[in-house]
């Protein structure tokens, strides 16, 4: 199956959900290229941004599990890559 590069933004509204979130991220660590956490203390929110590389199914599995957690929202975007001739390329 074709691999894609994507990104996910996770909005954490209550810190009580963080242990469950970290467990999910640990299970899917093989598709996470980069992770950055940003506290928004003035709003009592936290944001985690992820850069991902995996199949559509792998990335959907990760974001689907995160989306089921209480007090957490997730949005993702996937790219299609093309070579210099405009042909679709496979990343992996």
C-alpha positions in Angstrom: 0.0 0.0 0.0 1.2 3.5 -0.8 2.7 5.6 2.0 1.8 9.2 2.4 3.2 12.1 4.4 0.7 13.9 6.6 0.2 16.0 9.6 -2.2 15.9 12.6 -3.1 18.6 15.0 -4.4 17.5 18.4 -6.2 19.9 20.7 -6.3 18.8 24.3 -9.0 20.5 26.4 -8.4 18.6 29.7 -5.2 17.1 30.9 -6.9 14.0 32.3 -7.0 12.5 28.8 -3.2 12.8 28.2 -2.2 9.3 29.6 -4.6 7.6 27.1 -3.4 9.9 24.3 0.2 9.0 25.0 -0.6 5.3 25.1 -2.1 5.6 21.6 0.8 7.6 20.3 3.2 5.0 21.7 1.5 2.2 19.8 1.7 4.2 16.5 5.2 5.6 17.1 6.4 3.8 13.9 4.5 6.3 11.7 5.3 9.4 13.7 8.3 11.4 12.2 8.1 14.4 14.5 6.0 15.6 17.5 5.8 19.1 19.0 3.8 20.1 22.1 2.6 23.6 22.6 0.9 24.7 25.9 -1.6 27.5 25.7 -1.7 28.3 29.4 -3.8 31.4 29.0 -6.6 29.3 27.4 -6.1 26.1 29.5 -5.4 24.2 26.3 -2.5 22.1 24.9 -1.8 21.4 21.2 0.3 18.6 19.9 1.3 18.6 16.2 2.5 15.5 14.5 4.3 14.9 11.2 3.3 11.4 10.0 4.5 8.9 7.3 2.4 5.8 6.7 -0.4 4.3 4.7 -3.8 5.9 4.7 -5.0 3.0 6.9 -2.2 3.5 9.4 -2.8 7.2 9.7 -6.6 6.8 9.9 -6.2 4.2 12.6 -4.1 6.6 14.7 -6.4 9.6 14.2 -9.6 7.5 14.7 -8.4 6.2 18.1 -7.5 9.7 19.1 -10.8 11.1 18.0 -12.7 8.8 20.3 -11.0 10.2 23.4 -13.0 12.6 25.6 -11.9 16.3 25.7 -9.6 15.8 22.7 -10.1 16.9 19.0 -7.9 15.9 16.1 -7.7 17.0 12.5 -5.4 15.6 9.9 -4.2 16.2 6.3 -2.5 13.8 3.9 -0.4 14.7 0.9 0.0 13.1 -2.5 3.5 13.1 -3.7 4.5 13.5 -7.4 7.9 13.3 -9.1 9.3 16.0 -11.5 7.2 14.6 -14.4 4.0 14.8 -12.4 3.7 11.1 -11.8 2.5 9.8 -8.4 5.5 8.5 -6.4 5.6 5.9 -3.7 7.4 6.9 -0.5 8.2 3.5 0.8 
